[in-house]
Amino acid sequence: MAAARGRVEPAPRRVRGYLGDRLVFDTTTARYVWEVPYYPQYYIPLADVRTDDLVDVAARVFDDGDLAGLVRFEFDALTWFEEDERIHVHPRNPYARVDALRSHRHVVVELDGVVLADTRSPVLLFETGLPTRYYIDRTDVRFEHLEPSDTVSQCPYKGVTSAYWSVRSGESLLADLAWSYDYPLPAVASIAGTVAFYNEKVDISVDGQRLVRPSTHFG
């Protein structure tokens, strides 16, 4: 999944960026540029940019080196599309894969000995570089232990969350341990309406075996 910082390669997709309803660029010759190891950014050929819009967005034009003739836009400044599908947060890593598979494995989620969810029909979401996430039907989640949160997050592979929940443990309220997507992206449509918990912050057992809490940047 990781790539060396500074790696550059062609992106085979049509990429467009909008500022409101104004098309800022439309290209089939974008470049993937890895500014960090785990996901790339799109750099856009200047020839495909409506340069009169550059004064209105955060952008950097490169005029020398391997990136000469390319423009880097701040991702959050625009609405981005790969082909005709909107993308969120950052471009999808072409070397990462995400699969959502329905299962009959027995999954139990606990925190400090309190059962938060217990299911025999989870959706297992496998994402390159991250631990398996267990998405659970709401009828198998014990919401009496959960409190709604106002948090919203976005994922380039799953879309925009519809809900987050914190979990009360004793006198402590542990923020944003669970989340849900009511309208996920089509590739992971089977997680719609289900609830997942951070493996890093709760105890999960699968078929009677307690999983070790993984160490990731979500921890």
N, C-alpha and C positions, 0 to 999 in steps of 0.2 A: 504493500500500500504506500509506503514512504518513497519519496523520490528526493534526489539531491537538490538542495537549495540552489536556485539559479537555472535549473533544467528548463529548456524551451523546446516545444514540439508543436506541430500543426494540430489544430482542432478541426475535425471533419464536419462539424455541425454548423448550420446557419445560426448566427447569433445576432440578436437585435437588442438595442437599448432604447428606452423611452424616458423622456423627462415630461411627466404628466402625459398628455396625448401627443407630444411631439417626438417624432422619430429622430434620435440623435445619431445612430449608426445602424447599418445593416450589412453584414459581412458573411462570407463563406470561407474566409481565409484568416480567421482569428488564430492566435497562438495561446497555447497553455504555457504559463510561466509559473514555476513553483517558487513562491516567495518564502514558503515554509515547507517542511518535508511532506505534510500529509494531504494537502489539497492545493490545487492550482488556482491562479487568477487568470482571467481573460485579458489579453492585450490585443487591441484592435488596430488594424492598419489605418493610418491617417487618411489614406485615399478613400476609405469607406465611411469617414466621419463627416457629418455636416459641421464644418468648422465654425460657422457662425454661432453654434450652440455651445462651443467650448467655454465661452465667457460665463455661462450660466451653471456650469457643473464643475465639480472638483476633478481635475484631470491633469495628467502629466504627459507631455509629448517628449519622446526620446529622439535625439538627433545623432547619436553615435553608438558604436559597439553593436552587439548582437541584436539589440532592441531598436535600432535605428528605424524610424518611420512608423513606430508603433505608439499607441496611446493607452495609458493605464487610467481607467476611471475608478473613482471610489464606488464600490459596489452598492452601498446603501443610497447613493445619490440618484440611482436610476431604477427603472423596472426592467428586468432582464428576461429574455426568452431564448431558449434553445429550440430551434425549429418553431413549433407553435405552442410549446409548453413553457409556462412561467417557471423560473428557478428562483430559489431563495438562498440567502446567506452568502453563498459562494458557489462557483461551478462545481458540478459533481466530478469527483476524481475518476478518470477513465480506468484506473486500475483497482477501483473498489467495487464491490458487488453487495447488493442488499436483496435478500430473499425473505419473504414472509410465508411460513408454512403452517397449516393447521396440523395439530398433533393431538394424541390422546395420552400424553405423558402426564403424570400426576405432579402438579406443581403447587407447593405451599409457600406462602410468603409470610414471614413473621418479623416482629421487632420486639426485642426484650421479652420474648416468650408469648407475646400476643399475636394471634393469627389475624393477618390482614386480608388474606385471600387464600382460597383453596379450590383448585380446579382440576378437572380431568379432560379439559378440551381447550388448552391454550393455543394461541398462535405464536410460534417461535420466529423471532426476527433475527436473522443472521446478517451482520454487517461487518465487512472486512475491517479488522483492526480493533473491534469492540467486542465485549462479551455478548453472548446471546441475551436478547431481551425477551421476556415472557409476557405477552399481551393476554389479558384475562377478561372474559366476559363480565359485565358489570353485575350480573346476578350471582357471581362467585366472589365478589369483593365485599368485605364487611365495612361499609361506609360509616358505621357508627364510630369508627376509629379515625376517620379522615375528616379534614376540614378544608373547604374550598379555598383556593388561593387566586389572586388576580394575575398571576404570572402567565405570560404568553411567550413562547419560543418558536423559532423556525428551524427547519432542517432541510437541506437541499435534496434529501432522499425521501422524506416523509411529508413535508409541507408545514403547515402552521397548526400548532396545538389548539385545541378547543377548551381544554381545562387542565388545571394543576390542582393537586391536593397536598396539604401538609398532614403530618401524623403526630398526634399527641401521645407522648410516652411519659407517664408520671406527671411531673410538673412542667415538663419541657414540650415545646411545640417545634418539631423538626420540619423545616420548611421544604416544600416542593419535592417530596419523595416519590410522587406518582403523577402520571400525566395521561392524556388521551387525545386522539385525533378523531374528530367526527367525520372529517372530509380529507382523508389522506390522499397523497398522490396515487395515480392508478396502479403503479407498480407494486404498491403495498396495500391495496384496497382491503385486504382481509383483516387489517387491524382496526378498521373503522369502528368507533364506539367502544373499543376495548380499553383496558387500563393496564399500564406497565409501571413497574417500580424500579428504582435504581438499585441494581445488584450491589453496587458499591456501598449502599447505606442501609440495606435491610438484609435479613437472612432468608435465603431461598433454598428450598429442598426440591429435588427432581427425582421422582420415583424412589423416595425414601432416603436419598443421599444429600446431605447438606453440602452446598457449594461453598467454596472459599470465596470470600468477598474480593472481587478483582480490584486492582489499583489502576485507575485511569484519571484523566483530567476532570472527570465528573465527580470524583471522590472528594 
